[in-house]
Amino acid sequence: MIVDFLWGESAPHAMNHANIGARYIQVGSAAGATATITASAIRNRSLTVIGQGTVGTPADVRRAAYAQLMRHAADGKFTLDLERTRLADISPTWERLKAGSPRKLVVTP
């Protein structure tokens, strides 16, 4: 699964390096509002692309979900094995992760 807060120029690279059958969840556009995606990037990886936003979700539902998420975090109910990298360093990071690392990737501008 890829949760993309960046979009822009990073989206095609992320899709090209996704695992086959991955879910690609588009959440934000910090790196740009548009991206040029080839049909084969989606088709050859059998990606499921999902847009996620808060439009249409009532404020009280969002508040309750966020409060529950924070309770779980505070209680230590979930952990993430993360690797952080800068967007400028993404190519070697993708190659290392493609080799089989189970870590999740956080990319910052």
C-alpha positions as CSV (number, residue, x, y, z in Angstrom):
1,M,0.0,0.0,0.0
2,I,1.2,3.5,-0.9
3,V,-0.4,6.5,0.9
4,D,0.6,9.5,-1.2
5,F,0.6,12.9,0.4
6,L,2.9,14.4,-2.3
7,W,1.5,13.6,-5.8
8,G,3.1,15.8,-8.4
9,E,6.4,14.4,-9.9
10,S,6.7,11.7,-7.3
11,A,3.5,9.9,-8.1
12,P,4.7,8.2,-11.3
13,H,7.9,7.0,-9.6
14,A,6.0,5.6,-6.7
15,M,3.6,3.8,-9.0
16,N,6.4,2.4,-11.1
17,H,8.0,0.9,-8.0
18,A,4.9,-0.4,-6.3
19,N,4.4,-4.0,-5.7
20,I,2.1,-5.8,-8.0
21,G,-1.5,-5.6,-6.8
22,A,-0.7,-2.6,-4.5
23,R,-3.3,-0.1,-3.3
24,Y,-2.3,3.5,-4.1
25,I,-4.2,6.0,-1.9
26,Q,-3.9,9.6,-3.0
27,V,-4.4,11.9,-0.1
28,G,-2.6,15.2,-0.7
29,S,-0.7,17.2,-3.3
30,A,2.2,18.8,-1.4
31,A,4.6,18.3,-4.4
32,G,2.1,19.4,-7.0
33,A,-1.5,19.2,-8.0
34,T,-0.9,17.4,-11.3
35,A,1.0,14.2,-12.2
36,T,1.6,12.5,-15.6
37,I,0.8,8.8,-15.1
38,T,1.1,6.3,-17.9
39,A,-1.6,3.7,-18.4
40,S,1.0,1.0,-18.1
41,A,2.1,2.2,-14.7
42,I,-1.4,1.2,-13.4
43,R,-2.1,-1.7,-15.7
44,N,1.3,-3.5,-15.4
45,R,1.3,-3.3,-11.6
46,S,-2.4,-4.1,-11.3
47,L,-2.7,-1.0,-9.0
48,T,-5.9,0.0,-7.3
49,V,-5.9,3.8,-7.2
50,I,-8.1,5.4,-4.5
51,G,-8.7,9.1,-3.8
52,Q,-9.2,9.8,-0.1
53,G,-10.4,13.1,1.4
54,T,-12.7,14.5,4.0
55,V,-15.3,16.0,1.6
56,G,-18.7,14.7,2.7
57,T,-17.5,13.3,6.0
58,P,-19.3,15.2,8.9
59,A,-16.9,17.0,11.3
60,D,-18.1,15.0,14.3
61,V,-17.3,11.7,12.5
62,R,-13.8,13.0,11.6
63,R,-13.2,14.2,15.2
64,A,-14.3,10.8,16.7
65,A,-12.1,8.9,14.3
66,Y,-9.1,11.1,15.0
67,A,-9.6,10.8,18.8
68,Q,-9.8,7.0,18.4
69,L,-6.6,7.0,16.3
70,M,-4.8,9.1,19.0
71,R,-6.0,6.8,21.8
72,H,-4.6,3.8,19.9
73,A,-1.3,5.6,19.3
74,A,-1.0,6.6,23.0
75,D,-1.8,3.0,24.1
76,G,0.9,1.6,21.8
77,K,-1.7,-0.5,19.8
78,F,0.2,0.0,16.5
79,T,3.7,0.4,15.4
80,L,5.2,1.1,12.0
81,D,8.6,0.1,10.7
82,L,9.4,3.2,8.7
83,E,12.2,4.5,6.6
84,R,12.4,8.2,6.0
85,T,14.0,9.6,2.9
86,R,14.0,12.9,1.0
87,L,12.4,13.2,-2.4
88,A,15.8,14.0,-3.9
89,D,17.1,10.6,-2.6
90,I,14.1,8.5,-3.7
91,S,15.8,6.5,-6.5
92,P,18.3,4.6,-4.4
93,T,15.7,4.2,-1.6
94,W,13.2,2.6,-4.0
95,E,15.8,0.2,-5.3
96,R,16.7,-0.9,-1.7
97,L,13.1,-1.4,-0.8
98,K,12.3,-3.2,-4.0
99,A,15.0,-5.7,-3.0
100,G,12.7,-6.9,-0.3
101,S,12.7,-4.7,2.7
102,P,9.4,-4.9,4.6
103,R,9.8,-1.3,5.8
104,K,7.3,1.4,4.9
105,L,8.6,4.5,3.3
106,V,8.0,8.1,4.3
107,V,9.1,10.6,1.7
108,T,9.6,14.3,2.5
109,P,10.2,17.2,0.1
